Amino acid sequence: MTMPIGFDFQPRTRVIFGAGAVDRIGELARAIGTNALLVTDPGIVAAGHVERARRGLDAAGVSVTIFDRVRENPTTREVDQCLEVARAVRPELIIGLGGGSSMDTAKGCNFILTNGGRMQDYWGVGKATKPMLPLIAVPTTAGTGSECQSFALIADERMHQKMACGDPKAAPCVAILDPLLTVTQPRQVAASTGIDAVAHAVETAVTKKRNELSWLYSREAFRLTAGNLDYVFQQPDNLEARAAMQLGAAYAGTAIENSMLGAAHSAANPLTARFGVIHGQAVGIMLPHVVRFNARQPEVAAIYAELAKFAGLAAWSDRAEQAVKALIAQLESLLQTGRMPPSLSALNIPPSRLPKLAEEAAGQWTAQFNPRPIIASDFEAIYTAAL
C-alpha cells in the first residue's frame, strides 16, 4: 500500500451546472456589479448566445459592452484590442462567453487592465501583484476547461510562442455550465474541443504534480468524456451526452489546476504556432504516441491501465499492458470517428521541420511535468512516429 500524495486544494470558482443555467447570468452578474464587459467571438454572436446573455443582463439592470473579435488561439493582438475597449468602458466585471479562446482573452485583458504592463509580464505563475476584476466564465464548448482554471494561454503575436499566464486571482469567480449552449457547435469544433478534454484527463492523471485530489477529477473526467464523445458525434442533439462532455471538460480543467499537463501538449503547441494546426487536432494526434512513450515506465503504465479500467475500456482482471493498449485504441478511435487527421503527414507537416519542432516542444513549460523525463531527441522520435 502506498502513501497517498498530499495536496493543497483551494477552490476559487463557483460552478453552476444544468440545462438553462445561462438564464441566471443576470442575477449572478448583478451580485457583482452593474457594468460588464462581455468577451466573445463572431460565431457565438451568430449562434444567438450573446443576445440571450444580453437579455438576461439587461433584465437584471446590468449594462454590457460586447467585445466580439476573439479569434481561435488568441494572441497578444486580441488581448490588446479587448483591452482598448475595456479601458474605455471601465467595467466592474468581465464575462467570457464562448470557447477557451474567449475565456483566455478575457483573462488576458483582466491581467493588463488591473495590473498594467504587457501580456509577456505575466508569463508564468503568480505575476499579478494587484487585485483583478471578477470574471464569469460561460463555456459554449466542452473542451478546454478554462472556466475552472486560473491560466490564460496567449500567444506572442510576433514570436508565435504560447505563453501560459497563471495567477489565482485570474480564476473565474463563477462558471456557468449550460449544455444547451454546446448544441450549436459545428461537428469539427465538437471533435477538436472534445478530444482536447479527453487529453486533459489523460495527461493530468500521470503528471509529476498529480495527487489524490487531481486523480479523482482526472478519472471522472476521462470516464465522462471518453464515454460520451462518440455519442455527440453520432447524436448531435443528445443533451445527456452534451452535458456529460461539458461536465467532464470542467472536471478536467479542475484537474489541470491541481496537476498540470504533459508532453502531448508540449508537442502540440509548436504545431499550432508554426503550422496553424487546430489545438485539439494537434493534441489528439500526439497523445497516443506520448502515452506509448510514458507507458514504458511500469508505474505510469499502471495509472493509464486504471484509467482505462475505470472507464470500462478494459476489464479489471486485464494486465496493465492490455489495458494501456485498450486506452490507446480508444484515443485513436475517437480521432477516426471525429473525422480528425490521423497523422502529421495528413496535415502536410514536412519531416525536415521535425528537429526544430522537437526543440521547441522540449522548451514548452508543460514538458517538465511529464511523468517520464523527455528531451528534444525524444520529441523528435515521437513526432516521427506521428508522421
Helices and strands as residue ranges (DSSP letters): E 14-17, G 21-24, H 25-30, E 35-39, H 42-46, H 49-59, E 63-67, H 76-89, E 93-98, H 100-115, G 119-122, E 124-125, E 135-139, G 146-148, E 151-155, E 162-166, G 168-170, E 174-177, G 179-182, H 187-206, H 212-234, H 239-259, H 263-275, H 279-294, H 298-310, H 320-337, G 345-347, G 351-353, H 354-362, G 365-369, H 376-386
